[in-house]
Amino acid sequence: MHLNPKLVSTFAPTGRLRASINLGNPILAGRDASGAPAGVSVDLARAFAQRLDVPLDLVVLDSAGASVETVTREDADIGFFAIDPLRATGIAFTDAYVLIQGAYLVREDSPLRTLDEVDRGGHRVTVGQGSAYDLYLTRELKRATITRAPTSPAVVDTFLAEGTDVAAGVLQQLEADARRLPGLRLLPGSFMTIRQAMGAPKSRGAQAMKALADFVEEMKASGFVGNALLRHGIQGAAVAPAAA
């Protein structure tokens, strides 16, 4: 079932749907064996372009911050983001389609053992610049100092190179880095639940956002999101519950 022509032109004013794809979060997207972008966000972008009955252009970026800027500037029509009030100044969000966890990683010989010990004077926490957990920890950490890596996948390498105390990021990315590099461990638990949603420039209006929100709810309820996570081998992420 396609949307009416007015909504189609609102979402795709160029006649093509431009979808911003963030490769900085491995839960959302990566590259397949051929080097092409692949993942749950790519699958959702394709499904929404089919709903609009327009061609799809992927705007592939390496960080959440760049993706947010691209959609805010309206250089892309939709994107896939963690919901955050700072981003909401220029982007309207649907409800979440996937829930993932933010975690801390330290060196094996670190004295830190619990999440509560991180926010203490003298501790330096490395985050991916402009990521959801950068925005969250900037608000929440009162004593520790935040340092920033250029992208989320670069967090652990930056943490090691700069000798900071903690690396913060998406649980699955940190787990992969801990397998890749010896002498690292995760602190038990998570410091935040990251609610991944679809978003569009606020200028597209309430009617367009309702259509996008309805699309996300349909994709969750139909099993599309869950099947995409399985197909791409994503573990540890959960399909978000239906919107209230």
Residue pairs with C-beta under 8 A, 6 or more apart in sequence:
1 51
2 8
2 51
2 52
2 53
3 11
3 51
3 52
3 211
7 52
7 207
7 208
7 211
8 52
8 53
8 54
10 204
10 205
10 207
10 208
11 17
11 52
11 77
11 78
11 200
11 204
11 208
11 211
11 212
12 18
12 52
12 54
12 77
13 77
15 54
15 55
16 54
16 55
16 56
16 57
17 45
17 48
17 49
17 52
17 54
17 55
17 56
17 57
17 77
17 78
18 57
18 59
18 75
18 76
18 77
18 78
19 41
19 42
19 45
19 48
19 49
19 56
19 57
19 58
19 59
19 76
19 77
19 78
19 79
19 80
20 59
20 61
20 67
20 70
20 71
20 76
20 78
20 79
20 80
21 28
21 29
21 37
21 39
21 41
21 42
21 45
21 58
21 59
21 60
21 61
21 67
21 79
21 80
22 28
22 29
22 41
22 61
22 62
22 63
22 64
22 66
22 67
22 79
22 80
22 81
23 29
23 30
23 31
23 37
23 60
23 61
23 62
24 61
24 62
24 63
24 64
24 128
24 131
24 151
24 152
24 153
25 64
25 131
25 152
25 170
25 173
25 196
26 153
26 170
26 172
26 173
26 176
26 234
27 39
27 40
27 98
27 100
27 170
27 172
27 196
27 234
27 237
28 39
28 40
28 41
28 80
28 98
28 196
29 37
29 38
29 39
29 40
29 41
29 42
29 80
30 37
30 38
30 39
30 232
31 37
31 38
32 38
37 58
37 60
38 232
39 228
39 232
39 234
40 97
40 98
40 225
40 228
40 229
40 232
40 234
41 80
42 58
43 224
43 228
43 231
44 80
44 97
44 198
44 216
44 219
44 224
44 225
44 228
45 56
45 58
45 78
45 80
46 56
47 215
47 219
47 224
48 78
48 198
48 212
48 215
49 55
49 56
51 215
59 70
59 75
59 76
61 67
61 70
62 151
62 153
63 128
63 129
63 130
63 131
63 150
63 151
63 152
64 81
64 82
64 128
64 130
64 131
64 132
64 152
65 129
65 130
65 131
66 130
67 76
67 79
67 80
67 81
68 79
68 81
68 87
68 90
68 91
68 130
70 76
70 79
71 77
71 78
71 79
71 81
71 90
71 91
71 199
71 200
71 201
72 90
72 91
72 201
74 201
74 203
77 200
77 201
77 204
78 198
78 199
78 200
78 212
79 91
79 198
79 199
79 200
80 196
80 197
80 198
80 199
81 87
81 91
81 93
81 132
81 196
81 197
81 198
81 199
82 131
82 132
82 194
82 195
82 196
82 197
83 93
83 96
83 132
83 195
83 196
83 197
84 132
84 135
84 136
86 135
87 93
87 135
87 199
90 201
90 202
91 199
91 200
91 201
91 202
92 199
92 200
92 201
92 202
92 204
92 209
93 197
93 198
93 199
94 197
94 198
94 199
94 209
94 212
94 213
94 215
94 216
95 197
95 213
95 216
95 217
95 240
95 243
96 195
96 196
96 197
96 240
97 196
97 197
97 198
97 216
97 219
97 220
97 225
97 239
97 240
98 196
98 225
98 229
98 237
98 238
98 239
98 240
99 193
99 194
99 195
99 196
99 237
99 238
99 239
99 240
100 170
100 171
100 172
100 193
100 194
100 196
100 236
100 237
100 238
101 170
101 171
101 190
101 192
101 193
101 194
101 236
102 132
102 133
102 136
102 168
102 169
102 170
102 171
102 190
102 191
102 192
102 193
102 194
103 168
103 169
103 170
103 171
103 174
103 186
103 187
103 189
103 190
103 191
104 112
104 115
104 118
104 125
104 166
104 167
104 168
104 174
104 186
104 187
104 191
105 156
105 159
105 166
105 167
105 168
105 169
105 174
105 177
105 178
105 184
105 185
105 186
105 187
106 112
106 165
106 166
106 167
106 184
106 185
106 187
107 183
107 184
107 185
108 183
108 184
108 185
109 183
110 165
110 166
110 185
111 117
112 118
112 123
112 165
112 166
112 187
113 187
114 187
114 188
114 189
115 187
115 188
115 189
115 190
115 191
118 125
118 141
118 144
118 165
118 166
118 187
118 191
119 140
119 141
119 142
119 143
119 144
120 143
120 144
121 143
121 144
122 144
123 143
123 144
123 145
123 165
123 166
124 144
124 145
124 146
124 147
124 162
124 164
124 165
124 166
125 137
125 141
125 144
125 145
125 146
125 147
125 164
125 165
125 166
125 167
125 168
126 146
126 147
126 148
126 149
126 155
126 158
126 159
126 162
126 164
126 166
126 167
126 168
127 133
127 134
127 137
127 146
127 147
127 148
127 149
127 155
127 168
127 169
128 134
128 148
128 149
128 150
128 151
128 152
128 153
128 154
128 155
128 169
129 148
129 149
129 150
129 151
131 152
131 169
132 192
132 194
133 168
133 169
133 170
133 191
133 192
133 194
134 146
134 148
136 191
136 192
137 146
137 168
137 191
138 146
144 165
144 166
147 158
147 162
147 164
149 155
149 157
149 158
149 159
150 158
152 169
152 170
152 173
153 173
155 167
155 168
155 169
155 173
155 174
155 177
156 167
156 169
156 173
156 174
156 177
156 181
156 184
158 164
158 167
159 166
159 167
160 181
167 174
167 177
168 191
170 194
171 186
171 190
171 236
172 234
172 235
172 236
172 237
174 186
175 186
175 236
177 184
178 184
178 185
178 186
195 240
196 240
197 216
198 212
198 215
198 216
200 208
200 209
200 212
213 243
217 242
217 243
218 224
219 225
220 226
220 239
220 240
220 242
221 242
225 239
226 239
229 237
229 239
